[in-house]
Amino acid sequence: MYLSVEGIYYLNHFFVLRKYRRNNIGKQAAIKAFKLYMGKWRVSEFDWNTPAQIFWRKIIKEYTNGQYNEIRRIDNKGPAQEFTM
């Protein structure tokens, strides 16, 4: 995670080891990061990483009560979700 020149927190690498998946560890870590760094956020995934897209859309939709926008990554390699909290 880093703060971009635009003033947006950008989460570009997030990985949970397979044996810890499905235990809400990823969800808990993501929400802690969002709460720790309040402000504008952008989370992005690659087109080929469908599980990541499903995960992030679910977490962000729940966390923001559906108040987020989905755009294409700047490099056009997949979707990105933007929100402010």
NULUMMAR-562906 format. One record per residue (C-alpha): residue in three letters; y, z, x. Coordinates in pm, 1 decimal, always signed. Each point is the difference from the previous one (the first is absolute). Layout:
% residues N
  code        py        pz        px
   ala         Y         Z         X
...
//
This chain:
% residues 85
  code        py        pz        px
   met      +0.0      +0.0      +0.0
   tyr    +349.9     -71.6    +120.5
   leu    +355.0     -22.3    -129.4
   ser    +113.5    -361.9      +2.9
   val    +345.1    -129.9     +84.5
   glu     +49.9     -44.0    -373.4
   gly     -45.4    +373.8     -56.0
   ile    -344.3     -43.4    -158.3
   tyr    -300.7    +209.6     +95.9
   tyr    -267.2    -255.0     +79.0
   leu    -367.0     +92.2      -7.2
   asn    -189.5    -271.1    +181.0
   his    -315.6    +169.2    +131.3
   phe    -205.6    +241.8    -206.5
   phe    -370.8     +49.9     +41.7
   val    -253.6    +250.4    -133.7
   leu    -340.9     +14.5    +163.0
   arg    -272.1    -117.9    -234.8
   lys    -175.0    +338.6     -16.6
   tyr    +322.9    +160.8    -129.7
   arg     +79.3    -260.5    -264.3
   arg     -32.8     +79.4    -370.2
   asn    +100.9    +363.4     +65.7
   asn    +372.0     -46.5     -75.3
   ile     +85.3     +58.2    +366.9
   gly    +184.7    -332.2     +21.8
   lys    +186.9     +68.6    -321.7
   gln     +99.3    +348.7    +115.3
   ala    +118.5    -127.5    +339.9
   ala    +203.1    -281.4    -156.9
   ile    +171.2    +230.7    -248.5
   lys     +79.1    +253.1    +274.9
   ala    +164.4    -275.3    +204.2
   phe    +198.7    -123.2    -301.5
   lys    +123.1    +354.3     -73.0
   leu     +74.0     +77.6    +364.8
   tyr    +217.2    -310.1     +38.6
   met    +184.0     -40.1    -328.0
   gly    +186.0    -327.4     -41.3
   lys     -77.5    -370.4     -13.3
   trp    -358.0    -101.7     +81.9
   arg    -190.1    -321.2     +67.1
   val    -379.2      -3.3     +25.9
   ser    -172.8    -328.6     +80.5
   glu    -349.3    -141.5     +19.3
   phe    -159.4    -322.6    +119.3
   asp    -125.0    -254.6    -254.9
   trp    -355.6     +36.1    +132.1
   asn      -2.2    +381.0     -42.6
   thr     -71.0     +29.8    -371.4
   pro    -118.0    +365.9     +18.8
   ala    +334.0     +99.2    +156.8
   gln    +191.7    -187.1    -270.6
   ile    -195.6    +179.9    -273.4
   phe     +49.6    +337.3    +170.9
   trp    +374.7     -36.7     +54.4
   arg     +77.0    -144.5    -342.5
   lys    -183.7    +291.7    -162.6
   ile    +160.3    +270.8    +216.2
   ile    +352.5    -141.0     -19.6
   lys     -21.5     -66.6    -374.1
   glu    -109.8    +358.7     -58.3
   tyr    +252.3    +153.1    +241.5
   thr    +296.7    -198.0    -136.3
   asn    -106.6      -7.1    -365.7
   gly     -10.0    -378.6     +29.9
   gln    +354.4     -22.6    +139.6
   tyr     -60.3    -231.0    +295.5
   asn     +41.0    -367.5     +84.6
   glu    -260.4    -220.9    +157.3
   ile    +116.2    -274.5    +233.2
   arg    -152.3    -214.4    +275.5
   arg      -1.3    +131.0    +354.3
   ile    +278.8    -144.0    +213.9
   asp    -264.5    -184.6    +205.8
   asn    -155.2    -131.9    -326.8
   lys    -342.9    +143.9     +91.1
   gly     -42.3    +217.4    -308.2
   pro    +160.4    +220.1    -264.1
   ala    +236.8    +291.6     +54.0
   gln    +104.8    +274.2    -238.1
   glu    +353.4    +139.8     +10.0
   phe    +126.2    +315.1    -167.0
   thr    +253.6    +278.1     +37.2
   met     -81.0    +366.5     -42.2
//
